[in-house]
Amino acid sequence: MSSPPETLSRHSAFHFPIPLRIFAMRRAIYPGSFDPVTNGHLDVIERARKLFDEVVVAVAHNDEKQPLFSLEQRLDLLRETAGRIENVRIAKFSGLLVEFARAQNAGAVIRGLRAVSDFEFEFQMALMNRNLNAAVETIFLMPKEEYTYLSSRIVKEIARLGGNVSSFVPGCVAKALTGKFRQ
């Protein structure tokens, strides 16, 4: 015969026992290349932080892509920006996202949706991830309207052409972009 789950009794007039398992940490993974991190990314991180106890911002290492910033530079820029947000941790990963989520004891993957055009690809990825590991849910979050047009690709193009990106990215990222394109 199994023993009942541990409970925590509330000090109130009702004294309802509350199972301790409901206090398990809710952790989510927010994966991406973050090349570079934008204000839109930071907005999604803030939104996710309100829903989860911890958000792990996972920087993908992908040999098939040629990022502007190295993996270490992207990690540093994220540590300097998102890493200062309470209950946000920065990590790197390679391989299958669902395996990384399992290793981090995360029950959710956060994906930002800017426009309907993002949905088809993200929906396919969410279904494939569910097929690989049904215990990991995908949560879609929309950034503020002012960031719906924003992408790392567009920010890099503006910076490459000498435009001002300071309203699209944190100051340290704008400085890093300027440095990259002056070389």
Backbone hydrogen bonds in HBPLUS format (Angstrom, degrees):
<---DONOR---> <-ACCEPTOR-->    atom                        ^
c    i                          cat <-CA-CA->   ^        H-A-AA   ^      H-
h    n   atom  resd res      DA  || num        DHA   H-A  angle D-A-AA Bond
n    s   type  num  typ     dist DA aas  dist angle  dist       angle   num
A0020-LEU N   A0006-GLU O   3.26 MM  14  6.04 166.3  2.28 138.8 140.4     1
A0008-LEU N   A0018-ILE O   2.89 MM  10  5.22 153.7  1.96 138.0 146.0     2
A0018-ILE N   A0008-LEU O   3.04 MM  10  5.22 162.0  2.07 133.3 139.1     3
A0022-ILE N   A0019-PRO O   3.34 MM   3  6.12 164.3  2.36 117.7 121.2     4
A0023-PHE N   A0020-LEU O   2.92 MM   3  5.62 165.0  1.94 124.4 129.5     5
A0024-ALA N   A0021-ARG O   3.26 MM   3  5.57 160.0  2.30 113.4 113.6     6
A0053-ASP N   A0026-ARG O   2.81 MM  27  5.18 131.4  2.05 135.9 151.4     7
A0054-GLU N   A0026-ARG O   3.22 MM  28  6.60 150.9  2.31 152.9 153.0     8
A0107-GLY N   A0027-ARG O   3.13 MM  80  6.25 139.4  2.31 157.1 159.5     9
A0028-ALA N   A0054-GLU O   3.02 MM  26  6.49 155.7  2.08 154.9 162.2    10
A0056-VAL N   A0028-ALA O   2.81 MM  28  6.17 169.5  1.82 163.6 166.6    11
A0029-ILE N   A0108-ALA O   2.91 MM  79  6.32 157.1  1.96 145.3 150.4    12
A0110-ILE N   A0029-ILE O   2.71 MM  81  5.98 166.5  1.73 159.0 162.0    13
A0030-TYR N   A0056-VAL O   2.78 MM  26  6.02 166.6  1.79 151.0 152.2    14
A0058-ALA N   A0030-TYR O   2.99 MM  28  5.86 148.5  2.09 120.0 130.1    15
A0032-GLY N   A0058-ALA O   3.01 MM  26  6.43 137.1  2.20 170.6 171.7    16
A0060-ALA N   A0032-GLY O   2.85 MM  28  5.66 165.2  1.87 143.6 148.2    17
A0042-LEU N   A0038-THR O   3.14 MM   4  6.53 161.1  2.18 148.4 153.1    18
A0039-ASN N   A0168-PHE O   2.86 MM 129  5.66 168.5  1.87 150.6 146.9    19
A0043-ASP N   A0039-ASN O   2.94 MM   4  6.11 146.6  2.06 140.7 149.5    20
A0044-VAL N   A0040-GLY O   3.10 MM   4  6.39 157.7  2.15 148.0 152.9    21
A0045-ILE N   A0041-HIS O   2.94 MM   4  6.25 155.8  2.00 151.5 158.9    22
A0046-GLU N   A0042-LEU O   2.98 MM   4  6.22 159.0  2.02 146.5 151.5    23
A0047-ARG N   A0043-ASP O   3.00 MM   4  6.28 155.7  2.06 147.3 154.1    24
A0048-ALA N   A0044-VAL O   2.88 MM   4  6.10 161.0  1.91 152.4 157.3    25
A0049-ARG N   A0045-ILE O   2.90 MM   4  6.06 151.4  1.98 148.4 156.5    26
A0050-LYS N   A0047-ARG O   3.22 MM   3  5.47 139.0  2.40 100.3 110.8    27
A0051-LEU N   A0048-ALA O   2.89 MM   3  5.22 145.0  2.01 107.5 118.4    28
A0052-PHE N   A0048-ALA O   3.02 MM   4  6.24 137.1  2.21 153.1 166.0    29
A0055-VAL N   A0087-ASN O   2.98 MM  32  6.44 158.4  2.03 158.0 164.8    30
A0089-ARG N   A0055-VAL O   2.92 MM  34  6.32 161.2  1.95 155.4 160.6    31
A0057-VAL N   A0089-ARG O   2.72 MM  32  6.07 155.2  1.78 167.4 173.3    32
A0091-ALA N   A0057-VAL O   2.93 MM  34  6.15 160.0  1.97 159.7 156.8    33
A0059-VAL N   A0091-ALA O   2.79 MM  32  6.21 165.6  1.81 155.2 155.6    34
A0093-PHE N   A0059-VAL O   2.95 MM  34  6.07 152.4  2.03 152.0 147.9    35
A0061-HIS N   A0093-PHE O   2.89 MM  32  6.12 144.1  2.02 161.6 169.3    36
A0065-LYS N   A0062-ASN O   3.21 MM   3  5.73 161.2  2.25 114.6 119.8    37
A0074-ARG N   A0070-SER O   2.94 MM   4  6.22 160.6  1.98 156.4 161.5    38
A0075-LEU N   A0071-LEU O   2.93 MM   4  6.18 157.9  1.97 151.0 157.4    39
A0076-ASP N   A0072-GLU O   2.91 MM   4  6.09 158.4  1.95 145.6 151.5    40
A0077-LEU N   A0073-GLN O   2.92 MM   4  6.17 161.3  1.96 151.1 155.5    41
A0078-LEU N   A0074-ARG O   2.98 MM   4  6.17 154.3  2.05 145.5 152.7    42
A0079-ARG N   A0075-LEU O   2.83 MM   4  6.07 154.4  1.89 149.9 157.6    43
A0080-GLU N   A0076-ASP O   2.97 MM   4  6.16 150.8  2.06 146.2 154.0    44
A0081-THR N   A0077-LEU O   3.15 MM   4  6.29 124.4  2.48 132.9 146.1    45
A0081-THR N   A0078-LEU O   3.15 MM   3  5.06 139.0  2.33  94.9 106.5    46
A0082-ALA N   A0078-LEU O   2.86 MM   4  5.27 103.6  2.46 129.9 148.9    47
A0083-GLY N   A0078-LEU O   2.78 MM   5  5.98 156.8  1.83 153.4 152.2    48
A0084-ARG N   A0081-THR O   3.30 MM   3  5.89 163.9  2.33 113.0 117.7    49
A0085-ILE N   A0082-ALA O   2.95 MM   3  5.40 165.8  1.97 118.5 122.7    50
A0088-VAL N   A0085-ILE O   3.22 MM   3  5.69 133.3  2.46 144.5 137.4    51
A0099-GLU N   A0096-LEU O   3.19 MM   3  5.35 127.8  2.48  98.5 111.5    52
A0100-PHE N   A0096-LEU O   3.15 MM   4  6.52 154.6  2.21 148.3 155.4    53
A0101-ALA N   A0097-LEU O   2.83 MM   4  6.14 158.9  1.88 154.9 161.2    54
A0102-ARG N   A0098-VAL O   2.97 MM   4  6.11 153.2  2.04 137.2 144.2    55
A0103-ALA N   A0099-GLU O   2.96 MM   4  6.20 160.1  2.00 146.8 152.1    56
A0104-GLN N   A0100-PHE O   2.96 MM   4  6.19 138.3  2.13 144.2 155.9    57
A0106-ALA N   A0101-ALA O   2.87 MM   5  4.99 178.3  1.87 151.8 151.4    58
A0105-ASN N   A0102-ARG O   3.08 MM   3  5.00 160.4  2.12 104.0 109.7    59
A0137-GLU N   A0107-GLY O   2.97 MM  30  6.26 166.0  1.99 144.1 139.6    60
A0109-VAL N   A0137-GLU O   2.72 MM  28  6.16 145.3  1.83 156.3 167.3    61
A0139-ILE N   A0109-VAL O   2.74 MM  30  6.01 167.5  1.76 167.2 170.0    62
A0111-ARG N   A0139-ILE O   2.92 MM  28  6.21 154.8  1.99 162.5 162.8    63
A0141-LEU N   A0111-ARG O   2.88 MM  30  6.20 160.5  1.92 155.7 161.4    64
A0113-LEU N   A0141-LEU O   2.88 MM  28  6.01 155.0  1.94 146.2 151.4    65
A0118-ASP N   A0115-ALA O   2.99 MM   3  5.58 149.8  2.09 115.2 123.0    66
A0119-PHE N   A0116-VAL O   2.95 MM   3  5.23 136.3  2.14 105.8 118.2    67
A0122-GLU N   A0118-ASP O   3.15 MM   4  6.25 172.8  2.15 161.2 162.5    68
A0123-PHE N   A0119-PHE O   2.71 MM   4  5.71 156.2  1.77 158.3 164.4    69
A0124-GLN N   A0120-GLU O   3.08 MM   4  6.30 159.9  2.12 147.4 152.1    70
A0125-MET N   A0121-PHE O   3.01 MM   4  6.33 162.6  2.04 153.9 158.6    71
A0126-ALA N   A0122-GLU O   2.88 MM   4  6.05 157.2  1.93 146.5 153.1    72
A0127-LEU N   A0123-PHE O   2.97 MM   4  6.21 158.8  2.02 151.0 156.0    73
A0128-MET N   A0124-GLN O   2.98 MM   4  6.22 156.9  2.03 149.6 156.1    74
A0129-ASN N   A0125-MET O   2.84 MM   4  6.05 163.3  1.87 153.0 157.9    75
A0130-ARG N   A0126-ALA O   2.93 MM   4  6.11 152.4  2.00 143.1 150.9    76
A0131-ASN N   A0127-LEU O   2.94 MM   4  6.15 148.2  2.04 140.6 149.4    77
A0132-LEU N   A0128-MET O   2.94 MM   4  6.28 146.8  2.05 147.0 156.0    78
A0133-ASN N   A0129-ASN O   2.83 MM   4  6.02 147.9  1.93 148.1 157.2    79
A0136-VAL N   A0133-ASN O   3.21 MM   3  5.95 170.3  2.22 121.2 124.2    80
A0147-TYR N   A0144-LYS O   2.91 MM   3  5.58 162.6  1.94 121.4 127.2    81
A0148-THR N   A0145-GLU O   3.10 MM   3  5.28 168.4  2.11 113.2 116.9    82
A0150-LEU N   A0147-TYR O   3.05 MM   3  5.12 155.0  2.11 107.9 115.8    83
A0155-VAL N   A0151-SER O   3.01 MM   4  6.28 164.5  2.04 154.6 159.2    84
A0156-LYS N   A0152-SER O   2.91 MM   4  6.11 160.3  1.95 151.7 156.6    85
A0157-GLU N   A0153-ARG O   3.07 MM   4  6.30 152.7  2.15 142.9 150.4    86
A0158-ILE N   A0154-ILE O   2.95 MM   4  6.23 162.1  1.98 155.5 159.5    87
A0159-ALA N   A0155-VAL O   2.98 MM   4  6.18 165.7  2.00 151.7 155.7    88
A0160-ARG N   A0156-LYS O   2.82 MM   4  5.95 155.4  1.88 146.0 153.4    89
A0161-LEU N   A0157-GLU O   3.08 MM   4  6.26 144.4  2.21 143.1 151.5    90
A0163-GLY N   A0158-ILE O   2.80 MM   5  5.04 154.2  1.87 157.0 148.1    91
A0162-GLY N   A0159-ALA O   3.00 MM   3  5.04 160.3  2.04 107.3 111.4    92
A0168-PHE N   A0165-VAL O   2.88 MM   3  5.36 161.0  1.92 120.6 127.0    93
A0169-VAL N   A0165-VAL O   3.26 MM   4  6.43 136.6  2.46 158.4 170.5    94
A0173-VAL N   A0170-PRO O   2.99 MM   3  5.38 128.9  2.26 108.5 122.1    95
A0174-ALA N   A0170-PRO O   3.02 MM   4  6.39 157.2  2.07 155.0 162.4    96
A0175-LYS N   A0171-GLY O   3.00 MM   4  6.23 159.7  2.05 151.3 156.5    97
A0176-ALA N   A0172-CYS O   3.04 MM   4  6.19 151.9  2.13 133.9 141.6    98
A0177-LEU N   A0173-VAL O   2.84 MM   4  6.07 157.1  1.89 152.6 158.5    99
A0178-THR N   A0174-ALA O   2.99 MM   4  6.20 161.8  2.02 148.4 153.2   100
A0179-GLY N   A0175-LYS O   2.98 MM   4  6.21 157.5  2.03 146.0 152.4   101
A0180-LYS N   A0176-ALA O   2.98 MM   4  6.20 149.3  2.07 144.1 152.1   102
A0181-PHE N   A0177-LEU O   3.08 MM   4  6.33 159.7  2.12 155.5 159.4   103
A0182-ARG N   A0178-THR O   3.09 MM   4  6.16 120.7  2.46 142.0 155.5   104
